[in-house]
């Protein structure tokens, strides 16, 4: 092995390029097979030694980065020209599909990042294929591996065609709204992918912001803190303030309305909180304190749907949104006794459900509406 690594280090492109495709595939596989067996033992028995699996994985990552094998792989990539790259791509794909251990899988994701950043001109035609392949490899039991492939997707998004990027965004949304046993992990993966595109392909993110931002706004109200932080960071990086919610209000409402029917309570509650926070955001922006009648007409059916159903932990924010909506949209409902009566019924219903917890909040709404009905 030492001899081979010395040859790779000192050979020129003419000598090495005919062997680069096979070398890279073999070296990626060796990253795992040459890892000491004691590492796997430690990983399986982490608690015995007061370690966490994540801490061990971080050490393994550091080992991959500093490995002479990784140095040799990067040397091979640096020497590769366009004809060599055409032969190398199927070998990298094969390595990704056959990789078993964490070092090899992380090594594969690192290769994609290197190609996308340092060799973009010869690698550009193959970015779409690898971005599509990541949709399969990202589903790994190990969170470190999944995060590594998600980060690689962000770099590949720089080079991907519009069609493939649209497909990738749709895949991230499908991951987030997946109705399976691993839904929380899937939502975290979706957050990782979107955050990676936001950080590493900012220009492409901006170009597709109309597709991304309504989804990100919904997901940043997730009940899981780790998921919420990822999406909130992406939103904050690309949005200048609460006025932006007004720009995407119609799309946000449509997405929330669609997922208020979800069979997953986590998604259902996230959609409900999204509607309420959208109301709070558009009424807190300077110069937009009142809800325009057209916007109010769009908001109310979705807000009403969010309020329906029994009480759940965190529903207080939906009630806050309801109160703010009634206060700031009097220009819309004040002229229509039918809608005013409907608001009164909802307020009475929610007052009974809350069992006194938010009675004062709802009483304010009842007072406003009944005063208007009396007039």
Secondary structure by P-SEA (a helix, b strand, c coil): caaaaaaaacccccccccaaaaaaaaaaaaccccccaaaaaaaaacccccccaaaaaaaaaaaaaacaaaaaaaaaaaaccaaaaaaaaaaaaaaaaacccaaaaaaaaaaaaaaacccccccccaaaaaaaaaaaccccccaaaaaaaaaaaaaacccccaaaaaaaaaaaaaaaaccccaaaaaaaaaaaaaaaaacccaaaaaaaccccaaaaaaacccccaaaaaaaaaaaaaccccccccccaaaaaaaaaaaacccccaaaaaaaaaaaaaaaaaaaaccccccccaaaaaacaaaaaaaacccccccaaaaaaaaaaaaacccccccccaaaaaaaaaaaaaaaaaacccaaaaaaaaaaaaaaaaac
